[in-house]
Amino acid sequence: MSATRRFAGKVLHVCTFFCIVFIFTDYANYAVAGEGKDCPKKKIQLHFWCEVCKEIREFKDCDTANYIWDYKKYKAGSGEYTDAKVHQDLPEGWGCQRIIYSCINKDCEAYEKCIPHPGICEVCMDDITSKKIWSKVVFRCAACNKDHDHPGAGHQLDERIEYIPTLVTPGKCEDCGKPLEAVCTKSGTCPHVPSF
């Protein structure tokens, strides 16, 4: 057997080995996510917090109002917009965004189960759908047992994302100087549902 054939055979064996490892790892990740483990946090960004809705909003006004026919009345909170005033000019708030992937097919056993990556549903080979879930972030100090709305002194932002402040690491507690932990106020496991 020539040296070229021996080398090609070794390469084929190595490629086969890595393909088997990749398939097993990918399936294990899918199975773990389907068993109810936490889906990973994707982003922690500074947006807006509506105290009335108890939700993070991506815009300064809530999208609860229907199409605004009379902007002056809307801004004044008068007439049909009496409830609108509390949903306007929202204060900034840190939010945790998770992107949920799940099977689109209602007859599939993976329907509304968390799939850890985009692509196709590997159970029924159907399409998947995605949904963004936002929750408010508090910055918790384990040392003095306090929750803060701000990420603390010395926090680091992702400098590659200029248009929306995106947190990389929280800073230190301003009361005791110990590190803060970012905690999403909505907890839960897969499958994600709005009530978690």
CORQUI-V201661 format. One record per residue. N is the residue number from 1. PHI is phi as a letter, one per 20 degrees, with the letter a starting at -180 (* if undefined). PSI is psi in radians with two decimals (NA if undefined). Layout:
n:N phi:PHI psi:PSI
n:N phi:PHI psi:PSI
This chain:
n:1 phi:* psi:2.33
n:2 phi:f psi:2.81
n:3 phi:f psi:-0.60
n:4 phi:f psi:-0.74
n:5 phi:f psi:-0.71
n:6 phi:f psi:-0.76
n:7 phi:f psi:-0.76
n:8 phi:f psi:-0.66
n:9 phi:f psi:-0.73
n:10 phi:f psi:-0.74
n:11 phi:f psi:-0.74
n:12 phi:f psi:-0.73
n:13 phi:f psi:-0.76
n:14 phi:f psi:-0.77
n:15 phi:f psi:-0.75
n:16 phi:f psi:-0.77
n:17 phi:g psi:-0.85
n:18 phi:f psi:-0.61
n:19 phi:f psi:-0.73
n:20 phi:f psi:-0.77
n:21 phi:f psi:-0.77
n:22 phi:f psi:-0.80
n:23 phi:f psi:-0.76
n:24 phi:f psi:-0.77
n:25 phi:f psi:-0.76
n:26 phi:f psi:-0.75
n:27 phi:f psi:-0.70
n:28 phi:f psi:-0.72
n:29 phi:f psi:-0.74
n:30 phi:f psi:-0.79
n:31 phi:f psi:-0.74
n:32 phi:f psi:-0.79
n:33 phi:f psi:-0.67
n:34 phi:f psi:-0.37
n:35 phi:e psi:0.03
n:36 phi:o psi:0.38
n:37 phi:f psi:2.79
n:38 phi:f psi:2.38
n:39 phi:f psi:2.60
n:40 phi:f psi:2.56
n:41 phi:f psi:2.42
n:42 phi:e psi:-0.86
n:43 phi:b psi:2.57
n:44 phi:c psi:1.95
n:45 phi:c psi:2.75
n:46 phi:e psi:1.99
n:47 phi:c psi:-2.23
n:48 phi:c psi:2.58
n:49 phi:d psi:2.15
n:50 phi:d psi:1.95
n:51 phi:f psi:-0.58
n:52 phi:f psi:-0.84
n:53 phi:f psi:-0.31
n:54 phi:l psi:0.76
n:55 phi:c psi:2.61
n:56 phi:f psi:2.34
n:57 phi:d psi:2.54
n:58 phi:e psi:-0.18
n:59 phi:c psi:2.83
n:60 phi:f psi:-0.36
n:61 phi:d psi:2.57
n:62 phi:f psi:2.73
n:63 phi:e psi:0.40
n:64 phi:f psi:-0.44
n:65 phi:f psi:2.52
n:66 phi:f psi:-3.08
n:67 phi:g psi:2.31
n:68 phi:e psi:1.94
n:69 phi:e psi:-0.59
n:70 phi:c psi:1.69
n:71 phi:f psi:-0.62
n:72 phi:f psi:-0.78
n:73 phi:f psi:-0.66
n:74 phi:f psi:-0.86
n:75 phi:f psi:-0.54
n:76 phi:e psi:-0.29
n:77 phi:m psi:0.66
n:78 phi:d psi:2.87
n:79 phi:m psi:-2.31
n:80 phi:f psi:-0.12
n:81 phi:d psi:0.48
n:82 phi:f psi:-0.56
n:83 phi:e psi:-0.21
n:84 phi:f psi:-0.46
n:85 phi:g psi:-0.68
n:86 phi:f psi:-0.17
n:87 phi:d psi:0.21
n:88 phi:d psi:2.73
n:89 phi:l psi:0.93
n:90 phi:f psi:2.54
n:91 phi:f psi:2.77
n:92 phi:f psi:2.60
n:93 phi:b psi:2.52
n:94 phi:e psi:2.34
n:95 phi:c psi:2.61
n:96 phi:d psi:2.15
n:97 phi:d psi:2.23
n:98 phi:d psi:2.45
n:99 phi:d psi:2.14
n:100 phi:d psi:2.21
n:101 phi:d psi:2.33
n:102 phi:b psi:2.82
n:103 phi:f psi:2.40
n:104 phi:e psi:-0.32
n:105 phi:e psi:2.01
n:106 phi:f psi:-0.38
n:107 phi:e psi:-0.08
n:108 phi:e psi:2.53
n:109 phi:f psi:-0.26
n:110 phi:e psi:0.12
n:111 phi:f psi:2.27
n:112 phi:m psi:0.29
n:113 phi:e psi:2.66
n:114 phi:f psi:2.13
n:115 phi:d psi:2.20
n:116 phi:f psi:0.04
n:117 phi:b psi:2.73
n:118 phi:f psi:2.86
n:119 phi:q psi:-2.15
n:120 phi:c psi:2.81
n:121 phi:f psi:2.11
n:122 phi:e psi:-0.12
n:123 phi:e psi:-0.91
n:124 phi:d psi:0.09
n:125 phi:l psi:0.62
n:126 phi:d psi:3.06
n:127 phi:f psi:2.80
n:128 phi:d psi:2.82
n:129 phi:c psi:2.80
n:130 phi:c psi:2.70
n:131 phi:b psi:2.41
n:132 phi:e psi:2.30
n:133 phi:d psi:2.21
n:134 phi:d psi:2.50
n:135 phi:b psi:2.71
n:136 phi:f psi:2.49
n:137 phi:d psi:2.35
n:138 phi:d psi:2.65
n:139 phi:d psi:1.90
n:140 phi:e psi:2.34
n:141 phi:d psi:2.01
n:142 phi:f psi:-0.48
n:143 phi:f psi:-0.81
n:144 phi:d psi:0.09
n:145 phi:l psi:0.75
n:146 phi:c psi:2.55
n:147 phi:d psi:2.39
n:148 phi:c psi:2.65
n:149 phi:e psi:-0.25
n:150 phi:d psi:2.65
n:151 phi:f psi:0.06
n:152 phi:n psi:2.98
n:153 phi:f psi:2.33
n:154 phi:n psi:0.25
n:155 phi:f psi:2.70
n:156 phi:d psi:2.33
n:157 phi:d psi:2.72
n:158 phi:f psi:1.90
n:159 phi:f psi:-0.26
n:160 phi:f psi:-0.41
n:161 phi:d psi:1.75
n:162 phi:e psi:-0.55
n:163 phi:e psi:-0.42
n:164 phi:c psi:2.12
n:165 phi:g psi:2.10
n:166 phi:c psi:2.12
n:167 phi:f psi:2.36
n:168 phi:e psi:-0.94
n:169 phi:b psi:2.42
n:170 phi:f psi:2.86
n:171 phi:e psi:-2.48
n:172 phi:d psi:2.67
n:173 phi:f psi:2.29
n:174 phi:f psi:-0.28
n:175 phi:e psi:-0.77
n:176 phi:c psi:-0.13
n:177 phi:n psi:0.11
n:178 phi:e psi:2.75
n:179 phi:f psi:2.52
n:180 phi:e psi:2.69
n:181 phi:d psi:2.36
n:182 phi:e psi:2.13
n:183 phi:c psi:2.13
n:184 phi:f psi:2.31
n:185 phi:f psi:-0.40
n:186 phi:e psi:2.11
n:187 phi:d psi:3.02
n:188 phi:q psi:2.94
n:189 phi:c psi:2.95
n:190 phi:f psi:2.53
n:191 phi:f psi:2.46
n:192 phi:f psi:2.35
n:193 phi:c psi:2.69
n:194 phi:g psi:-0.36
n:195 phi:e psi:0.07
n:196 phi:f psi:NA
